[in-house]
Amino acid sequence: MADVSLRGVRREAGGRAIVDDLSLEIAHGECLALLGPSGCGKTTLLRLLAGFETLHAGEIMFDGKIVAAPERQLAPEERRVGMVFQSYALWPHLDVAGNVGYALKVQKLPKPEREKRVAEALETVGLPGFDKRRVQSLSGGQRQRVALARCLAMRPRLVLLDEPLANLDAHLRETMIDEFRRFHAASGATLIYVTHDQAEAMALADRIAVMDNGRLRQVDTPDRLYQEPCDAMVAQFLGQGQLAPVTVHGPVENGWVDVELFGHRTRMRARPDCAPGPAQACLRPGDLVFAEEGGASMPVTIVSTRFEGGSTLVRVAPEAAPETTLNLRVGGRAPMIGERRSLAISDGWLLPVASPG
Amino acid sequence: MRQAVATGSISLGRRPIMKAETLLLAVLGLYVLGLCVWPLLRLLTTIFAGGLTEGVSFILDAWSTPAARRATVNTLEASFWATILSVVLGVAMAFLVGLSDIRLKPLLVFLLLLPLLIPPQISALAWLAMIGPQSPLWLIPGLEALRPVRNPLLGRDGIILVMGLEHAPMVFLAVRAALRGLPADLIDAARAAGSRPMGAIARIVAPLMLPALAAGAALAFVSAIGNFGVPALLGIPGRYPMLSTLIYQRLAGFGPTALADVAALALILAGMALVGIGAQVLILRRYAVATDRVGGAHAGFALGRLFWPTTIFVWLLMLLIAVMPLIALTAAALVPSVGVRLSAETVTLSNLIYVVTGLGSAQRAFANSLFLATSAAFLTVAVAAPLAWLLVARRSKMAQALNAAADAPYVLPGIVLSIAMILTFLPPVPVLGISLYNTIWILLIAYLARFLALALRPVVSAMAQIERATEEAAQMSGAGPLYRLRTVVLPMLAPALGAGALLVFLGAFSELTVSALLWSRGNETVGVVIFSLYDEGNSTAAAAVSVWVLGIVLCLALLISLVGRRLPDGVLPWRM
């Protein structure tokens, strides 16, 4: 177990900052997901933690001890950090036991002890008795389990996972997410999990750190991240958030405030310091529903529909602002294109930081 | 938040493992510099000891003799025409194998690439046996009248023919590799735009193949000017001197007193080779079009009506240039003595038995070559493996430079290397106080220098294909550099190391060019003995030794190819 702390970490490549002035505290035994679009620097950050990349500014500390600073780096092999790779990175010339017990051999653990820990680790990942199997004879899911067992057996203080499910099919991914949760519970290690898949991150992590362009945008629990995104990037990246311009009227009371959206008065959630005037709202497709005409509803025109199996994604244009569109999901019969309907807004969140422009 | 940087205790500073890596690099550096760089520098300093102008005038003096001029002109002439032949054969076969539906491609490629396995002097000997008056070819009814009195291969035309065939694989491999990398989509797109197959080949494929063709041609040219085996067997008796044979004859005739003179000639030869190598590098860098291949290579066009005519022609050609010479060579080894015609009454195994049981020089040569080739194979691979690791996995700039330096003794003509070796190791070795010249050790040193690149290429390319994460995973398990090298990298490299060792063995076992100047009595090598026996007029015994070499070489090649199925791409120079 370890707590990890990054302070002002910066790494450049080709004159561009890949990771830029990044600071983050991760607690003992926490599972943190690093989430972001591809190229956002999350894998580089992971490799900085592992020690495969050198940083150009800032410092990284494990348990209050510096492991990386610009002038001095602790070699990866001295960091006592486990890593699970996207490609599994199992050694083809060793059998399953050879792979799982490798770190223990490095530590010169006596053979009986080694065998015991290999067996335990294989038991934990649900592969008991696989120790003499050849790596090549295993399926993708089994290989990933062996990679997990390898990590488990070395009892690392920190485990880094680099998109470990990217090479698995959708069905297996579900099973492996449960596997990772058990792994987290069994090892008690601090977990840092890189992914671009928000569902994975939401299902696994205690907290999610959303990265974009080498910087952290928001670090929060999955629930808060979904409910209260801090800016437009986070709002749009997670949970299909859509942005709409609103005008705030009056003060925030119990977390809610009166706003005007396309000429329509409604209530949305906001931070207590939200000031009256123009602002930006994040609306989830689930926040919008068709309603009876009149009263508190907003007249819209159906622009397009897309059947998605269980529901239909409907794109509508408010009559007050025909050039903007909003998405919502409806069950049952899909409306006709061009049809006029009324929209009720059940929820919404005012972004604390409005996007420029 | 940067102000917080100063806090936190520094737990760094202990890095003894880095030192092991640095030490490894230093040892490898000394090895490569000492074997591959220092002798060549020694060659340069011998000529340019008195300054640049003095050196240049010395080279010009050496060049101004009629013999040297004639040799230079001959070298350029024969190499030029041989290169043309290599290009025609290599390109035609590459297009046929890469773009047509001709059958039995692997066997066709194997026959075409045979010269890579068979040393030049044996090829020359085989061609002499096939065209010469004693050839079994003239036993075929109807061909009897064609029997020549004197062997027509002795002289320029023979050299051009044999060298041209000998170096065709280089052009073939270069173009074949480029064809393999060519996306089938490009051809399909041309066809969809209305091109006929020949039109697509002429307008799309051929222009894209030009850089590879030119690079292959440059390589064939460099090999031709450096070739010693073919000019030695065909040119010396044919009175067609080339630079390599002139250097050899001067040094063999006058001994070390002629060293300064031949060093100047060697530099001229090296200069010509460097122009060719420079051209090759420049062409590939400047003009090679990087086509990123998505999807497979082209499956090949149907030859249609031309299928059978092409098939018959190609197989007859292969029979003539690849199979017949070897049959003739074997036949030449099966007659009791030179001049006897092969028939049911005269056929005998006595020569084959005699050269391994009764002929002292041949017996010594087999033992020496076996020792030299085995030692060179093991030592070279032992150096190549850690060097490739430092180069690829550790991204060491120094290892990169060493890798490039190791190329020099391999791409430069062998005769240049052997002059450099004599210049370096004729004076007594500083501490030991003995000269390595006239011992077997100078041969071993020369082989180690010559063949390091041969082992490095497959090992580096296999190393580059090992997924980085496999070593990183070991690093995360706490394994230091040397421990990782031993437990993860080397086991995964093992097949490539084996292939590299076999390639070095194949190259060293029948080596002639470097050995011709470095051997001494008691320290003969197989290549040298074949040449000497032939030189003495005992071509039957020369053929018998060659048949043994062929047997060993082909068995080993078969072995590599069997192992080859499990090798990563690019490890074997030939791939079927």
Interface residues (C-beta under 8 A of the other chain):
Chain A: R7 G8 D21 S23 A50 G51 F52 A57 G58 E59 M61 G64 K65 I66 V67 A69 R72 Q73 L74 A75 P76 E77 E78 R79 R80 V81 G82 M83 F85 Q86 S87 A89 L90 W91 P92 H93 L94 Y102 A103 K105 V106 Q107 A147 R150 M154 P156
Chain B: M1 R2 A4 V5 G8 S9 I10 S11 L12 G13 R15 I17 M18 E467 A469 T470 E472 A473 A474 Q475 M476 S477 G478 A479 G480 Y483 T487 V488 P491 M492 A494
